[in-house]
Each structure stands twice: as structure tokens, then as C-alpha cells.
Amino acid sequence: MKYSSTIRILNLALFLILFAGFVSLGIWAGILVTPFIIRGYGPIDLPDLSVALPWELGAFGLAGALMCLFGFALSLKGIIHGNDDRAVRDAISCYIGLGFLVALFLFLNGAWLYRLTTTNFGYSELAFAIAFFLVLAIIIIIGVNVPFVKMHGDDVNQNSQMSLISGVSVCANFGAALPGILALIFSGAEEPTRYIMPKLLTIALIPAVACLLSLLAFFRYRKGEKTGAVSKLNAFAFEGSLLLDGAAILAAGVFSYVYAQETSASKTSLISSSWNKPDVNYLDFSVMSWIIGGVLVLVALCLVVSTIRPAKNAKAAQ
């Protein structure tokens, strides 16, 4: 037994505490605020925020809660089965997954959603906010990569690495999709809804499909860890989820640009509008959506090509 009982119990307690914090944020912002803020009333007194800010906070909370739930379940398994070191190792990997989620949250706030924490609150120092978030994201991603490489770098088949990355993708897409799906259900038939509904459909349902693809990749990579098998279907599932994520970001920029000229439509911007304030559409949001979404799509397509190419080479060699 490599891991002592103290480490096993400590993991269980830490994941329980982290889960309580993340799930509280996810429920408040993602379930009690985001689904109702579009129509202006709900089960609680709604804060004066743009639609996207509670959606983002709720997505972060729900994603972190799901990752902590995985860690808690694995920690509990490691205690019940005292000789199961793999469960403890996988639970520790969930800390790495949380680090990736935090880095992703900070990066998106620095490169894409920076107006949520600046313009919405009357803060005009965009350059400082962008630099602050990006520097923190870089620091965290560097710090997380050290244990990631140490724990998973020896797997030549990359099943171990990709199972963790796929798990992060599952959590991130689940967090992004759930508040939007609930908003589709509870938004009602008010005037703003007919303008914002296409955005909700796109930005909620595409990550939902991406979540399912990531989940398929996760389970298949986990199976590959046990058998040592390498399957292209695993890669295609993950690459498909990445492609869909890029498409969702691209679509968000397209909708923002198209509706920017809709003078008769208030509350059409997920970024700037709230239920009691006039709407503003920012062109820089559309531009950054196209850049980040386009990069994700290109990366996904390059990965697809690299997955297909070995088979062609092998066939040519024969």
C-alpha cells in the first residue's frame, strides 16, 4: 500500500470542502440566477448583472463541483478498499483537473470575457484586467503541469493523460451547458427572449453535445488505461468535442455582431445586458470570439488529420 490512511482521509475531507464551495457557487449562479435573469424575475432576488457573468460563474462552479465529486468518490473508494492505490492516485489527479479548470476560467476571463469583470462594473482599465487574468492563468498552468507530467508522463499510449484531459472537458462542457439549458426552459416568452433564444440554443446545446462526446472519450481512455489498447475512436470523440467548443465560441461572436445593429432589440447581448439596463454590443467581443473559436476549430481539425494520417502511412507502407 503506497498511500497511507492519513492521505486517504485528508483527500476525502478536502474534496468534501471543495465540493461544498463549488456546488454553492454553481447552484446560486448557474441554477438560481442565470435561468431567470433574462426575464427579470425568479425564485430569488436577482442581482444586477449581465446574463453572461452568472452563467460563467455558474459554469465554473458546476464544473469544479463535478470534478470534486469525482475526487470525493475516488477518495471514498480508496478508503473502503484499503489496498486500492489506483483510486487514490486518480483522486489526486482530480486536483490537477481542478487546476486546469481554474486556468481555463482565468484564461477565458483574460482573453475573451474580460468585459464581464470590467465594463459591467464601470471599470475601464481593460489592459490591467486582461494582463492580470492571463498572468495568473499562465502561472497556474505551469504549476499544474509539473505534477501532471510527473504522474502521467510515463504512459506511452497517452491513455492516462487523455483520460484526465477528457474528464476536464466533460466537467467544463457540463458546467457551460446546464445553466443555458435551464435558461431555455425557464426564460419564458417575453420580448427579449426571441432575440436571445438563438444564442441560448447555440451556446447551451453545442456544449451539451460536446460533453457527451468528451464523456465517451473519457470512458474509452479509462478502459485503455487498463488494457493498454489505443483506439482512434477515443481521439475522434475528444477532437469532436473540441471542434464543437470552438464552433460554439465562433457562434457567440457571430450572434453578437449580427444583433449589434438591431436597434429595436434590447437585451440581446449576453455580455453587457441585464434585465434592467440598456444593451450594448461590443465588437471586440465578436473579434475575440472569432479568434479563439477559430483557433480551437483549427487545432481540432489538425488533431483529426494527425489521427487519420498514421493509418494512411501504414497502408502505404504495406
N, C-alpha and C positions, 0 to 999 in steps of 0.2 A: 504494500500500500504506500504509494508515493506521497499522497496528501494527508495531512493529519486531520483529526476530528475538529480541531480548532479552526482550521481553514475552511472546512466544510460548513460549520455553523456560522462562521463570520460571513461567508458568501451568502448564506440564506438570509441572514439579518440585513446585510447591505442591499441585496436585491429587493427585499420587502420594503425597506425605507425608500429606495429609489423608485420603486413601483408606485408607492403611495404618492410621491411628489409628482411624477409624470402623469399618472392617471387623473390626479386632481386638476392639473392644467389641461389635459385632454378633454375631460368631461366639461369643465367650465367653458373653455374657449371653443372647443370643437363640437360639442353637443348642445350646450345650453345657450350659446351666443350665436355662432355662425349660422345655423339653420334658420334663425328667426330675425337676424339683423336686417335682412333685405326688406321684409315687410314692416319692420319698425316696432314690433311687439312680440312678446314670447312669454315663457314661464318665469323669467326673472327680469329685473330692471336692466335694460340693455345699455352697455357703455357707449359713449360717443366715439366710435372707431370706424375706420373704413372696413369694408367687407373682408378684404384680404388679410388684415392683421390678425383678427381672431382665428381665421381659417389657418393661417400659417402657424400661430401658436398652438392651436388645437392639433394640427398635423404633427408638430414636434412632440407635443405631449403624448398623443396616441402612439406615435412611432416608438418613442422611448419607453412607454408603458408596455408595449408588446415585446420589445427586446428584453426588458426587465422580467417580464412574465416567463419568457424562455429561460432566462438565467435562474429565476427562482425555482422553476420546475426541475431544471437540471441539478441545481444545488440540493433540492429535496431528494432527488433520485440518488445523488452521491452520498447522502446521509443514510437513506434507507438501505442502499446496497453499499456497505462499507468498503468493499474491495473494488468498486467501480471507479477507477481513476479517470476513465474517459469522460464520464459525466461531469466530474469536477473540472477537468480541462476545458470541456465545452462551455461550462458555466463561466469560467474565467475569460473565455473568448467573447462572451457576451459583453464584457466590459470594453473590449476592443470594438465591438459592434456599436456600443453606445458612443464611443469616441468618434467613430466615423459619422454617426448621425449628428453629433454636435458640430463636427467640422463642416458637414454638408449644410446644416442650418446657418452657420456663420458665413459660409461662402455665398450662399444664396442671398443673404442679407447684405453682403458687401458688393456683389456683382450684379444682382438682379432686383431685389426687393428693398433696396436701400431707402426708398421713399416712405416705406411703412413706418420706419422709426425716426424719420426726419421731417419731411414735409407735413405729415399728418399732425405733428405736434408743433408746427411752426418753427422748426429748426432748419436753418438754411445752410449750415456748414456740411454740405454733402461730401466734400473731399475727405474731411476728417472721419466722418462716419464710415465711408467706404474703406479707407485705409485701416481703420480700427478693426472692422469685421474681418477684412482679408488677412491682416497680420495674425489675428487670433486663430483664424482657420488654418493658416499655414503652420503655426506653432503646434496646434493640436494634431494635425495630420502627421507631422513629423514625429511627435511624441507617440502617437498611436502605432505608427509603422514599425517602431522598434520591437515592441512585444509581438506584433503581427508576424513579422519576419522570423522572430525567434521561435514562435510556437508553430507556425505553419509553413515556414520556408523550406522544410526538408521534403515536402510532398512533391515528388517529381511529376505526378499526374495532375496536380493542381486541384484535385477534388476538395481537399481541405480548405484551401484558400477561397475557392469559388463558392463553397457551401456557406462560408461566413459572409462573403460579399452578397450572395443571393439572399441570405437572411436579412441583411441590411436593406436590400432593395424591397423585400416583402414588407418590412416594417415601414419604410418611408412611403411606399405607394399606398399601403393601408391607411396610414395617417392622413395622406393627402386626399384620398378618395372618400372616406367616411363622412367628414363634415359636408362635403359637396353633395353627396347622395342624400343626406338628411335635409340639406337645404332644398334639393329638388322636391322632396316630399312635403316639406312644411312651408315653402315660400309663399304659397297662395297664388291668387290670380290678380294681384294688384298691378297697376300700370308699370312700375319698374321691372316687374318680373318678365314681361315679354321681351324686354331688351337684354336682360341679364341671363335669361334662360339658356340661350345658345352657349354662353360661356360656362354656365354651370354644367350643362350636359357634356361639354368637351373636357373641362378641367377636372370633372368628377369621374366620368365613366372611363376615360382613357387610362388614368392611373389604376382604376379598379381592374381593368383587363391586364395591365402591366403587373399588378400584384399577383394575379393568378398565374401568369407566366413565370414570375420570379419564384412563386411557391412551387411550381412544377420543377424548376431548375434546382431549387433548394433540396427537395426530397431526392431527386435523382443524383445530385452531387453527394448527398449524405450516404446514399446507397453505394456510390462509387468509392467512398472512403473505406467502406467495409470490404468491398470486393476487389478494389484496385482497378476496376474497369473504367474505360474512357469512352464516352458517348457524345457524338455530335449533337444529339437532341438536347442534351443539357446546355450546350453552348448556344444553340439556336433559341432556346427558351429564354435564357438570360439576355441574349442580344436583342430578342424581340421586345422584351420589357424595356430595355434601354432605348430602343428605337421609338417606342410609344411615349416614353417620358419626354424625349426630345420633341416629338410631334405635339404633345400637349403644351409645352412651353412655346413652341412656334405658334400654335393656335391662339394662345393667350395674347401674344403680340399682335397677331392679325386682327383679332376682335377689337383690341384696344385702338388700333389705328383706324379700322373701318368705322367704329362708332364715335370717333373723335369729332366727326362733322355732323353728328346727329344733334342739332340744336334743340329739337323738341323732346329729346330723351334725357331726362335727368337720371342720376344714379346708375349710369351704365358702366362705370369704371370700378372694378374690384379693388384697385389700388387706392384711389383717392376718395371715393364717395362713401358717405354714411347715410343713415336713414333720415337724418335731419339737416344735412348740409348739401350745398350745390356740388355738382360733379365737375371734376377737371380730369382731362385725359393728357397724360404726359407722353410725348413722342419718344423720349429716352427709354421709357419702359418697353415700348414696342421694339426699338432698335436692339436693346439688350436681350429681349426675348428671342429675337431672330438670331442673334449671335450665339447665345448659349444653347438654344434649341437646335440650331444648325450644327453646332459643334457636336452635340450629343448624337444627332442623326448620322453625321459623317463618321464618328467613332464607331457607332453601332454597325454601319454598313461595312466599314473596314474590318471589323471583327468577324462579320458574316463571311466576307471574302476570304479572310485568313483561315476560317473554319472549313470552308469548302475546298480551298486550294490544295491541301495535303492529299485529298482523295484523287484529285486530278493528276497530281505529280506521281502518286503511287500507280495510277492506271497507266500513265505514260512510261513509267519505269518497267512495267510488265511487258 
